[in-house]
Amino acid sequence: MKVTTDGCLFGAWVVDKMTNEAFKNNNCLDIGTGTGLLALMLAQKNPNLSISAIEIDIDSFEQASKNIADSPWSPGIKIVHGDIKKFQSPEKFDFIISNPPFYKNELKGDNTKKNIAHHDEGLLLPELLTFIKNNLSPGGTFYLLLPFKRNEEIKNLLLEHEFDIVHMTFVSQSPNHNFFRIMLSGKLKENKIPETVIDEIAIKDEKDNYTDAFIALLQDYYLHL
């Protein structure tokens, strides 16, 4: 699977948000790791974080395994080949991150692997949220990258699964484009209802240059920013 700009932005955004979190068990689960991008970005900035990364597609799993093995951060990352719906862990996770399949009721292409990665028949969003609810430690945080056009559905699903939304960042290609992604963080519902932080970020400006906000997040990961 190709590395996408919104995936890189999401990884950097998660790392930025995690700097304000108090670690407990110092463990994180990356669901659907693909190339291992998110796990590697987290490990780069949090060397003491123990990361488990799970991937269902064997070719992607093998590619991620190689990418992680070739990196300086491999000791902190354990990669697992398997289906998250069958995955069992003896411990709960302080952090769960995922760039899940999120195209729903849309035309699919001829590439079966991409269909599994991009469309939610293999892993429905309610199934993902149920797993997070059962495997997130008390006080832990989950982070998701989701399509903006499913915004209202997503908020209703989070409410149904008894989550509090901590932060939502709406992503656009430029100030002249509509939002196309949501970067979201949440927690298990608590007695005190937090006020959700909502903001936005554009990847490029009107002159097709990366915005200052994008550069600030990605400059430690991109070679030429």
C-alpha positions in Angstrom: 0.0 0.0 0.0 1.3 3.4 -0.9 2.2 5.9 1.8 -0.3 8.8 1.6 0.1 12.4 2.6 -3.0 12.3 4.9 -1.5 9.2 6.5 1.7 11.0 7.2 -0.1 14.0 8.6 -2.2 11.7 10.8 0.9 10.1 12.2 2.5 13.4 13.0 -0.7 14.7 14.5 -1.0 11.7 16.8 2.6 12.0 18.0 2.0 15.7 18.7 -1.1 14.9 20.8 0.6 12.1 22.6 3.3 14.4 24.0 0.6 15.9 26.3 -0.5 12.4 27.6 0.7 10.8 30.8 1.9 7.3 29.9 0.8 4.4 32.1 2.0 1.1 30.8 3.7 2.7 27.8 2.0 0.5 25.3 0.2 1.2 22.0 -1.6 -0.9 19.4 -1.6 0.1 15.7 -4.6 -1.6 13.9 -4.0 -2.2 10.2 -0.4 -1.0 10.1 0.0 -1.4 6.3 3.6 -0.4 5.6 4.3 0.2 9.3 4.2 4.0 8.8 2.3 5.0 11.9 4.1 2.6 14.2 7.5 3.9 12.9 6.5 7.6 13.4 5.4 6.9 16.9 8.5 4.9 17.7 10.7 7.7 16.3 9.4 10.2 18.9 8.7 7.8 21.8 11.6 5.3 22.1 10.2 4.0 25.4 6.8 3.2 23.9 6.0 -0.5 23.4 4.1 -0.8 20.1 2.2 -3.7 18.7 1.3 -3.4 15.0 -1.2 -5.8 13.4 -1.8 -6.3 9.7 -4.2 -8.8 8.0 -2.7 -8.7 4.5 0.4 -11.0 4.2 2.2 -8.9 1.6 1.7 -5.7 3.6 2.7 -7.5 6.8 6.0 -8.7 5.1 6.7 -5.2 3.8 6.0 -3.6 7.2 8.3 -6.3 8.8 11.1 -5.3 6.5 10.5 -1.6 6.9 10.6 -1.9 10.7 13.6 -4.3 10.7 15.5 -1.8 8.6 14.8 1.1 10.9 16.6 2.3 14.1 13.3 1.8 16.1 12.7 -1.9 15.5 13.3 -2.9 19.2 10.1 -1.1 20.3 7.8 -2.5 17.6 6.2 -6.0 17.5 4.4 -6.7 14.3 1.7 -9.3 14.1 0.1 -11.0 11.1 -3.6 -11.5 11.9 -7.2 -10.3 11.9 -8.0 -7.7 14.6 -11.4 -9.4 15.0 -9.6 -12.5 16.3 -6.8 -10.7 18.1 -6.6 -11.2 21.9 -4.2 -9.4 24.2 -3.5 -10.2 27.9 -3.3 -6.4 28.6 -5.2 -3.3 27.7 -3.5 -0.5 25.7 -2.8 3.1 26.8 -3.1 4.1 23.1 -4.9 2.6 20.1 -4.3 4.1 16.7 -5.8 3.2 13.3 -6.1 4.5 9.8 -9.0 2.0 9.1 -10.8 1.0 5.9 -13.5 3.7 5.6 -15.1 3.7 2.1 -18.7 2.6 2.5 -21.2 1.6 -0.2 -18.9 2.8 -2.9 -17.6 1.3 -6.1 -14.6 -0.9 -5.7 -11.7 -1.6 -8.1 -10.2 -4.9 -9.3 -7.4 -4.9 -6.7 -8.6 -7.2 -3.9 -5.9 -6.1 -1.5 -6.7 -2.5 -1.9 -10.4 -3.2 -1.5 -9.7 -4.9 1.9 -7.5 -2.0 3.0 -9.8 0.8 1.8 -13.4 -0.5 2.1 -15.1 -1.4 5.4 -16.6 -4.8 4.5 -13.5 -6.5 6.1 -13.6 -4.4 9.2 -16.8 -2.4 9.9 -16.4 0.8 11.9 -18.7 -0.4 14.7 -16.5 -3.6 15.0 -13.4 -1.4 15.3 -15.0 0.8 18.0 -16.2 -2.3 19.9 -12.6 -3.7 19.9 -11.3 -0.3 21.1 -13.9 -0.1 23.9 -12.9 -3.6 25.1 -9.1 -3.1 24.8 -8.4 0.5 25.8 -7.1 1.0 29.3 -9.0 3.3 31.6 -7.8 6.9 30.9 -6.3 5.7 27.6 -6.7 7.5 24.3 -7.6 6.2 20.8 -6.8 8.0 17.5 -8.5 7.5 14.2 -8.2 8.9 10.7 -11.7 8.9 9.0 -13.5 10.4 6.0 -15.1 13.8 6.6 -18.2 12.8 4.6 -19.1 10.3 7.3 -18.8 12.9 10.1 -22.3 12.7 11.4 -22.4 8.9 11.3 -19.1 8.8 13.1 -20.2 11.1 15.9 -23.3 9.0 16.4 -21.3 5.7 16.5 -18.9 7.1 19.1 -21.9 8.2 21.2 -23.5 4.7 20.9 -20.2 3.1 22.0 -20.0 5.5 25.0 -16.9 7.4 23.9 -16.0 11.0 24.6 -14.5 12.9 21.6 -11.5 14.8 22.9 -10.2 16.4 19.7 -11.3 16.6 16.0 -9.2 18.2 13.3 -10.8 18.6 9.9 -8.3 18.2 7.0 -8.5 19.9 3.6 -6.1 19.8 0.6 -6.1 23.6 0.6 -8.2 26.5 1.9 -10.1 26.4 -1.4 -11.0 22.7 -1.0 -13.7 21.1 1.1 -12.7 19.0 4.1 -12.0 15.4 3.2 -10.5 13.8 6.4 -11.1 13.9 10.2 -8.2 13.2 12.6 -9.9 12.3 15.8 -9.0 11.4 19.4 -11.2 10.0 22.1 -11.5 8.3 25.4 -13.8 6.0 27.3 -16.7 8.0 28.6 -16.2 9.5 32.1 -18.5 11.3 34.5 -17.0 14.6 33.6 -18.0 15.4 30.0 -15.0 17.2 28.3 -15.5 19.9 25.8 -14.4 18.7 22.3 -11.6 20.7 20.7 -12.4 21.3 17.0 -9.9 22.8 14.6 -8.8 22.5 11.0 -5.6 22.2 8.9 -4.9 22.6 5.2 -2.1 20.6 3.6 -1.2 23.2 1.0 -1.9 27.0 0.6 -3.3 28.9 -2.3 0.1 28.9 -4.1 0.3 25.0 -3.8 3.0 25.2 -1.1 2.8 23.3 2.1 1.2 25.3 4.9 3.2 26.4 7.9 1.0 24.1 10.1 1.7 21.1 7.9 5.4 21.8 7.9 5.5 22.2 11.7 4.0 18.7 12.1 5.9 16.9 9.3 9.4 18.5 9.3 10.9 15.8 11.6 9.7 13.1 9.2 10.0 14.5 5.7 13.5 14.8 4.2 12.8 18.0 2.3 10.6 20.5 4.1 
